[in-house]
Amino acid sequence: MKVYRTDEIRNVVLLGHGGSGKTSLVEAMLYVSGASNRMGKVSDASTVSDFDKEEQKRGFSISTSLIPIEWEKAKINILDTPGYFDFVGEVEEAVSAADAAVIVVSGKAGVQVGTEKAWELCDKYNLPRMVYVTEMDVDDASFRQVVEDLTARYGKKIAPHFQPIRENEKLVGYINVIKNAGRRYTGIGQREECEIPDYCKPNLEILRDSLMEAVAETSEEFMERYFNGEEFSIEEIRAAMRTEVMEGDIVPVAMGSNIQAQGVANLLSDIVRFFPSPDKRKCAGINRRTNEILEADYDFSKAKTAYVFKTMVDPFIGKYSFVKVCSGVLKGDDVLYNADTDAEEKPGKLYTMSGNKPSEVSELFAGDIGAIAKLANTRTGDTLSTKASPVSYAKTDYSVPYTFMKYTVKNKGDEDKVSQALARMTAEDVTLKVVNDSENRQTLLYGMGDQHLEITASKLAARYKVEINLETPKVAFRETIRKNSDVDMKYKKQTGGHGQYGHVKMKFEPSGDLDTPYIFEECVVGGAVPKNYFPAVEKGLQESVVKGPLAGYPVVGVKAILYDGSYHPVDSSEMAFKTATSQAFKKGFLEASPVLLEPIASIKVTVPDEYTGDVMGDLNKRRGRVLGMNPIAGGKQVIEADIPMTGVFGYCTTLRSMTGGRGTYEYTFARYEQAPSDVQEREIAARASEE
């Protein structure tokens, strides 16, 4: 592929609900642009962007892929993203590198939750956008219904500039609203001029009026001409639309069929015509040496910098770091500096990727997207620059994974292989995390949802030939006491030679501090227990609180007072006093009304107004206490509640099914509280059966 200058580049992310047709749209784009001579199908596992075995097996996208397309002397970097919510990290990576978005909507399924989420993402990143309605070749597809639903949600900025011509429920052509002219399809990706059918004219008039009104609002001169009944030229309409699209005041709506490659050429032309090149977007970083702000703004004349927005780790083709060049021109023989890891990197070669197929390029201009292989010290979110002017860009704000499962390795001896494979997968997927919970002797896998974790396990088996089991995790309970106890414990053992003798009298009481396992005090009078044995007594306590006598959970909030005892001049030893203390602790703890404490999380659930009743009812079922509700923009409520950590497990799936995927949640650990008696009994019985 030839080298493109900044003003010839368009970086476009495809967003939309799962199954709306993003991947098949990419196939149609490749075919129409001449980049491929046949269109792959998702159902045949033959698409360019769904190259991963898991994607092919399941029939949907799991990761973002980059597909460059050459069209009308421009290079369009298409970022094809997954539509399912478990892979939102991939979408956020792509959106951070894009300069505009095409929101793909199925003409059959209409506006869905994924459409709304795509719109919200565009708002967050201030991306100009278009809507493309797919599946217009299907019998019950309705372009008009999609336009009406979009207009009801987002107002007058929705501007359809194509209208389908349908005969016998089939898409046979379209009307170009800007040119006021009809086109009839003659073959895959082919068309010819035709008359506008009479039955299309009433709706065409409505669409054209709303489009002309939007164009008139771009300037006072246009407004005056509009009111005087003057016509705008095609060039004037397009120039005005480009301005409005880039400012987000107009969202053009186009349509077509991916399978027939109809409407795709128009979409590619609209991308080149209406969307901004990178140099029309802002981009700023900080020079680490001078602490000054670098207004990079995708200017190829400035010092070279690039942001790593994604990492791909493939067992067969290796590691590729996907970069967006923020300023300057990257060349293969550059020596780049990573200020985040304080390491120099030598790219050697630069690539542009089409799915998982790399093609070498000699250079990448500012604003372009490419890939660099085998960067040893560079991760997603890092910035590459030069040592003379080390720069850092703000890292992308990714969704936090809250769904977790415990995993165990199926085959003994595979532990190292699994941890190495997961390290590679977490380098590739920013929303996948491995947490070692040493307290409960378990390793936890965190992801965006149950499907995310299940696919991770499946990838481990397919890619790295290691298997794991996903299981319900143990919750980190604590043990404490509510009353006081007084214990007299003597450890005496007589064997040949020296015996063992340790004698302690201890009081145990609640310390009131649930953050500290124990507080140790001694008030021994008259040397009943010599001072040199005090550390041994404390060591006995230290070891005892790790695994409590009630159910084997860590102990908190206990105050232990050594007030008396006795010793033997020959047989006493540190070991004997440590053992006596351990026995005293066990007895004293069980006599002081022991209880289990459960971890409580503070949870915030964000849902549209209509779901608040259902969500609050479900939180109550999980023993949650709703503390309040705060309304936020977009007709949503944030429900704040305290909930036991046992109630958080599996919440993601329940919330999504209750709210049709519109609800989100986040939580943080808050404190420990006494567990209800039935929960305590269940836990103690479960622990007893394990031993």
Beta strands, then each sheet from edge to edge (+ up, - down):
strand 1: 9-15
strand 2: 65-71
strand 3: 74-80
strand 4: 100-106
strand 5: 129-134
strand 6: 158-160
strand 7: 162-167
strand 8: 170-176
strand 9: 181-187
strand 10: 190-194
strand 11: 251-255
strand 12: 284-287
strand 13: 293-295
strand 14: 305-314
strand 15: 318-327
strand 16: 329-331
strand 17: 336-338
strand 18: 343-345
strand 19: 350-354
strand 20: 357-361
strand 21: 363-365
strand 22: 369-373
strand 23: 383-385
strand 24: 391-392
strand 25: 403-409
strand 26: 433-437
strand 27: 442-447
strand 28: 468-471
strand 29: 478-481
strand 30: 485-493
strand 31: 500-510
strand 32: 518-522
strand 33: 558-566
strand 34: 594-608
strand 35: 625-632
strand 36: 636-644
strand 37: 664-674
sheet 1: 2+ 3- 1- 4- 5- 11- 6-
sheet 2: 7+ 8- 9+ 10-
sheet 3: 13+ 12- 24+
sheet 4: 18+ 17- 23+ 14- 15+ 22- 19+ 20-
sheet 5: 16+ 21-
sheet 6: 26+ 27- 25+ 28-
sheet 7: 29+ 34- 36+ 35-
sheet 8: 29+ 34- 37+
sheet 9: 30+ 31- 33+ 32+
end
